[in-house]
Protein backbone atom coordinates (compact mmCIF):
# COMPACT_ATOMS: atom_id res chain seq x y z
CA UNK A 1 0.00 0.00 0.00
CA UNK A 2 2.90 2.35 0.76
CA UNK A 3 4.26 1.91 -2.76
CA UNK A 4 0.93 2.90 -4.26
CA UNK A 5 0.73 6.06 -2.13
CA UNK A 6 4.32 6.93 -3.00
CA UNK A 7 3.61 6.40 -6.71
CA UNK A 8 0.41 8.50 -6.58
CA UNK A 9 2.23 11.28 -4.67
CA UNK A 10 5.01 11.26 -7.29
CA UNK A 11 2.55 11.62 -10.20
CA UNK A 12 0.58 14.35 -8.45
CA UNK A 13 3.75 16.33 -7.81
CA UNK A 14 4.83 15.81 -11.44
CA UNK A 15 1.48 17.06 -12.76
CA UNK A 16 1.56 20.11 -10.46
CA UNK A 17 5.12 20.93 -11.56
CA UNK A 18 4.28 20.47 -15.24
CA UNK A 19 1.19 22.67 -14.92
CA UNK A 20 3.21 25.36 -13.13
CA UNK A 21 5.82 25.41 -15.89
CA UNK A 22 3.21 25.65 -18.66
CA UNK A 23 4.21 22.48 -20.49
CA UNK A 24 2.74 22.25 -24.00
CA UNK A 25 2.76 19.47 -26.53
CA UNK A 26 4.20 20.11 -29.99
CA UNK A 27 5.00 18.04 -33.06
CA UNK A 28 8.40 16.47 -32.57
CA UNK A 29 9.78 13.18 -33.82
CA UNK A 30 12.90 11.56 -32.48
CA UNK A 31 14.34 9.13 -35.00
CA UNK A 32 17.60 7.63 -36.19
CA UNK A 33 17.49 9.46 -39.53
CA UNK A 34 15.29 11.74 -41.62
CA UNK A 35 14.99 15.07 -43.34
CA UNK A 36 12.65 17.92 -44.21
CA UNK A 37 12.49 19.70 -47.54
CA UNK A 38 10.44 22.59 -48.89
CA UNK A 39 9.61 23.51 -52.47
CA UNK A 40 7.21 26.38 -53.05
CA UNK A 41 4.14 25.81 -50.88
CA UNK A 42 4.93 22.14 -50.25
CA UNK A 43 6.70 20.73 -47.20
CA UNK A 44 7.87 17.11 -47.15
CA UNK A 45 9.18 15.49 -43.98
CA UNK A 46 10.25 11.90 -43.44
CA UNK A 47 11.88 9.90 -40.70
CA UNK A 48 13.47 6.50 -40.44
CA UNK A 49 12.70 5.05 -37.06
CA UNK A 50 10.41 2.80 -35.15
CA UNK A 51 6.93 1.86 -36.37
CA UNK A 52 3.84 3.23 -34.70
CA UNK A 53 3.34 1.50 -31.39
CA UNK A 54 0.29 3.33 -30.03
CA UNK A 55 -1.78 6.43 -30.61
CA UNK A 56 -3.40 8.44 -27.85
CA UNK A 57 -5.82 11.23 -28.70
CA UNK A 58 -8.08 13.61 -26.90
CA UNK A 59 -10.27 16.53 -27.86
CA UNK A 60 -7.36 18.82 -28.70
CA UNK A 61 -4.21 16.67 -28.78
CA UNK A 62 -2.91 13.53 -30.45
CA UNK A 63 0.17 11.62 -29.32
CA UNK A 64 1.76 8.99 -31.57
CA UNK A 65 5.04 7.15 -31.60
CA UNK A 66 7.23 6.99 -34.68
CA UNK A 67 5.62 9.01 -37.48
CA UNK A 68 4.91 12.62 -38.38
CA UNK A 69 1.26 13.54 -38.10
CA UNK A 70 -0.41 16.26 -40.16
CA UNK A 71 -1.81 19.26 -38.34
CA UNK A 72 -5.45 18.93 -37.20
CA UNK A 73 -7.89 19.67 -40.00
CA UNK A 74 -5.40 18.74 -42.73
CA UNK A 75 -7.17 16.50 -45.24
CA UNK A 76 -5.43 14.25 -47.71
CA UNK A 77 -7.41 13.66 -50.88
CA UNK A 78 -9.49 10.49 -50.64
CA UNK A 79 -11.60 9.00 -53.41
CA UNK A 80 -14.57 7.03 -52.20
CA UNK A 81 -15.27 4.56 -54.97
CA UNK A 82 -18.76 3.10 -54.87
CA UNK A 83 -18.73 0.16 -57.27
CA UNK A 84 -22.52 0.12 -57.36
CA UNK A 85 -22.48 3.64 -58.85
CA UNK A 86 -19.91 2.59 -61.44
CA UNK A 87 -22.10 -0.35 -62.45
CA UNK A 88 -19.12 -2.56 -63.28
CA UNK A 89 -19.95 -5.96 -64.77
CA UNK A 90 -17.21 -8.48 -65.58
CA UNK A 91 -18.44 -11.74 -67.09
CA UNK A 92 -18.13 -14.65 -67.52
CA UNK A 93 -16.14 -15.15 -64.38
CA UNK A 94 -14.32 -17.58 -64.49
CA UNK A 95 -13.40 -17.24 -68.15
CA UNK A 96 -11.34 -19.31 -70.54
CA UNK A 97 -11.15 -17.13 -73.68
CA UNK A 98 -12.88 -13.75 -73.56
CA UNK A 99 -13.89 -11.45 -70.73
CA UNK A 100 -16.70 -8.92 -71.18
CA UNK A 101 -16.48 -5.62 -69.30
CA UNK A 102 -19.38 -3.19 -68.91
CA UNK A 103 -19.79 -0.07 -66.79
CA UNK A 104 -22.56 2.45 -66.06
CA UNK A 105 -23.45 4.94 -68.79
CA UNK A 106 -23.26 7.74 -66.20
CA UNK A 107 -19.48 7.16 -65.93
CA UNK A 108 -18.55 10.04 -68.23
CA UNK A 109 -15.09 10.32 -69.70
CA UNK A 110 -14.52 6.58 -69.82
CA UNK A 111 -12.18 4.34 -67.93
CA UNK A 112 -8.67 3.00 -68.34
CA UNK A 113 -8.08 -0.70 -67.85
CA UNK A 114 -5.10 -2.42 -66.26
CA UNK A 115 -4.75 -6.15 -65.54
CA UNK A 116 -2.40 -7.53 -62.85
CA UNK A 117 -1.62 -11.07 -61.80
CA UNK A 118 -1.44 -12.26 -58.18
CA UNK A 119 2.21 -11.24 -57.93
CA UNK A 120 1.40 -7.67 -59.00
CA UNK A 121 2.96 -7.99 -62.45
CA UNK A 122 1.23 -5.88 -65.08
CA UNK A 123 -0.29 -8.06 -67.79
CA UNK A 124 -2.13 -5.29 -69.66
CA UNK A 125 -1.88 -1.53 -69.09
CA UNK A 126 -3.49 1.73 -70.24
CA UNK A 127 -6.25 0.13 -72.29
CA UNK A 128 -9.01 2.76 -72.76
CA UNK A 129 -12.63 1.70 -72.26
CA UNK A 130 -14.96 4.21 -73.92
CA UNK A 131 -18.03 2.09 -74.64
CA UNK A 132 -20.21 1.52 -71.56
CA UNK A 133 -22.17 -1.08 -73.57
CA UNK A 134 -19.27 -3.48 -73.31
CA UNK A 135 -15.71 -4.26 -74.27
CA UNK A 136 -14.41 -7.74 -74.97
CA UNK A 137 -10.97 -8.58 -73.58
CA UNK A 138 -9.04 -11.53 -75.05
CA UNK A 139 -7.41 -13.43 -72.19
CA UNK A 140 -6.82 -16.73 -74.01
CA UNK A 141 -3.03 -16.25 -74.10
CA UNK A 142 -2.76 -15.76 -70.32
CA UNK A 143 -1.85 -18.53 -67.90
CA UNK A 144 -4.73 -19.96 -65.83
CA UNK A 145 -4.97 -18.22 -62.47
CA UNK A 146 -6.39 -15.28 -60.53
CA UNK A 147 -6.12 -11.79 -62.01
CA UNK A 148 -7.10 -8.30 -60.90
CA UNK A 149 -8.82 -5.93 -63.28
CA UNK A 150 -8.22 -2.29 -62.28
CA UNK A 151 -10.47 0.36 -63.77
CA UNK A 152 -9.39 3.97 -63.32
CA UNK A 153 -11.57 6.96 -64.10
CA UNK A 154 -10.04 9.28 -66.69
CA UNK A 155 -11.65 12.26 -64.88
CA UNK A 156 -10.18 11.54 -61.46
CA UNK A 157 -7.69 9.19 -59.86
CA UNK A 158 -10.48 6.96 -58.49
CA UNK A 159 -9.75 3.28 -59.06
CA UNK A 160 -11.96 0.21 -58.77
CA UNK A 161 -10.57 -3.33 -58.67
CA UNK A 162 -12.41 -6.50 -59.69
CA UNK A 163 -11.00 -10.01 -59.26
CA UNK A 164 -11.49 -12.59 -62.00
CA UNK A 165 -10.28 -16.11 -62.71
CA UNK A 166 -8.79 -17.36 -65.97
CA UNK A 167 -9.36 -21.11 -66.33
C-alpha positions in Angstrom: 0.0 0.0 0.0 2.9 2.4 0.8 4.3 1.9 -2.8 0.9 2.9 -4.3 0.7 6.1 -2.1 4.3 6.9 -3.0 3.6 6.4 -6.7 0.4 8.5 -6.6 2.2 11.3 -4.7 5.0 11.3 -7.3 2.6 11.6 -10.2 0.6 14.3 -8.5 3.7 16.3 -7.8 4.8 15.8 -11.4 1.5 17.1 -12.8 1.6 20.1 -10.5 5.1 20.9 -11.6 4.3 20.5 -15.2 1.2 22.7 -14.9 3.2 25.4 -13.1 5.8 25.4 -15.9 3.2 25.6 -18.7 4.2 22.5 -20.5 2.7 22.2 -24.0 2.8 19.5 -26.5 4.2 20.1 -30.0 5.0 18.0 -33.1 8.4 16.5 -32.6 9.8 13.2 -33.8 12.9 11.6 -32.5 14.3 9.1 -35.0 17.6 7.6 -36.2 17.5 9.5 -39.5 15.3 11.7 -41.6 15.0 15.1 -43.3 12.7 17.9 -44.2 12.5 19.7 -47.5 10.4 22.6 -48.9 9.6 23.5 -52.5 7.2 26.4 -53.0 4.1 25.8 -50.9 4.9 22.1 -50.2 6.7 20.7 -47.2 7.9 17.1 -47.1 9.2 15.5 -44.0 10.3 11.9 -43.4 11.9 9.9 -40.7 13.5 6.5 -40.4 12.7 5.0 -37.1 10.4 2.8 -35.2 6.9 1.9 -36.4 3.8 3.2 -34.7 3.3 1.5 -31.4 0.3 3.3 -30.0 -1.8 6.4 -30.6 -3.4 8.4 -27.8 -5.8 11.2 -28.7 -8.1 13.6 -26.9 -10.3 16.5 -27.9 -7.4 18.8 -28.7 -4.2 16.7 -28.8 -2.9 13.5 -30.5 0.2 11.6 -29.3 1.8 9.0 -31.6 5.0 7.1 -31.6 7.2 7.0 -34.7 5.6 9.0 -37.5 4.9 12.6 -38.4 1.3 13.5 -38.1 -0.4 16.3 -40.2 -1.8 19.3 -38.3 -5.4 18.9 -37.2 -7.9 19.7 -40.0 -5.4 18.7 -42.7 -7.2 16.5 -45.2 -5.4 14.3 -47.7 -7.4 13.7 -50.9 -9.5 10.5 -50.6 -11.6 9.0 -53.4 -14.6 7.0 -52.2 -15.3 4.6 -55.0 -18.8 3.1 -54.9 -18.7 0.2 -57.3 -22.5 0.1 -57.4 -22.5 3.6 -58.8 -19.9 2.6 -61.4 -22.1 -0.3 -62.5 -19.1 -2.6 -63.3 -19.9 -6.0 -64.8 -17.2 -8.5 -65.6 -18.4 -11.7 -67.1 -18.1 -14.6 -67.5 -16.1 -15.2 -64.4 -14.3 -17.6 -64.5 -13.4 -17.2 -68.2 -11.3 -19.3 -70.5 -11.1 -17.1 -73.7 -12.9 -13.8 -73.6 -13.9 -11.4 -70.7 -16.7 -8.9 -71.2 -16.5 -5.6 -69.3 -19.4 -3.2 -68.9 -19.8 -0.1 -66.8 -22.6 2.4 -66.1 -23.5 4.9 -68.8 -23.3 7.7 -66.2 -19.5 7.2 -65.9 -18.6 10.0 -68.2 -15.1 10.3 -69.7 -14.5 6.6 -69.8 -12.2 4.3 -67.9 -8.7 3.0 -68.3 -8.1 -0.7 -67.9 -5.1 -2.4 -66.3 -4.7 -6.1 -65.5 -2.4 -7.5 -62.9 -1.6 -11.1 -61.8 -1.4 -12.3 -58.2 2.2 -11.2 -57.9 1.4 -7.7 -59.0 3.0 -8.0 -62.5 1.2 -5.9 -65.1 -0.3 -8.1 -67.8 -2.1 -5.3 -69.7 -1.9 -1.5 -69.1 -3.5 1.7 -70.2 -6.2 0.1 -72.3 -9.0 2.8 -72.8 -12.6 1.7 -72.3 -15.0 4.2 -73.9 -18.0 2.1 -74.6 -20.2 1.5 -71.6 -22.2 -1.1 -73.6 -19.3 -3.5 -73.3 -15.7 -4.3 -74.3 -14.4 -7.7 -75.0 -11.0 -8.6 -73.6 -9.0 -11.5 -75.1 -7.4 -13.4 -72.2 -6.8 -16.7 -74.0 -3.0 -16.2 -74.1 -2.8 -15.8 -70.3 -1.8 -18.5 -67.9 -4.7 -20.0 -65.8 -5.0 -18.2 -62.5 -6.4 -15.3 -60.5 -6.1 -11.8 -62.0 -7.1 -8.3 -60.9 -8.8 -5.9 -63.3 -8.2 -2.3 -62.3 -10.5 0.4 -63.8 -9.4 4.0 -63.3 -11.6 7.0 -64.1 -10.0 9.3 -66.7 -11.6 12.3 -64.9 -10.2 11.5 -61.5 -7.7 9.2 -59.9 -10.5 7.0 -58.5 -9.7 3.3 -59.1 -12.0 0.2 -58.8 -10.6 -3.3 -58.7 -12.4 -6.5 -59.7 -11.0 -10.0 -59.3 -11.5 -12.6 -62.0 -10.3 -16.1 -62.7 -8.8 -17.4 -66.0 -9.4 -21.1 -66.3 
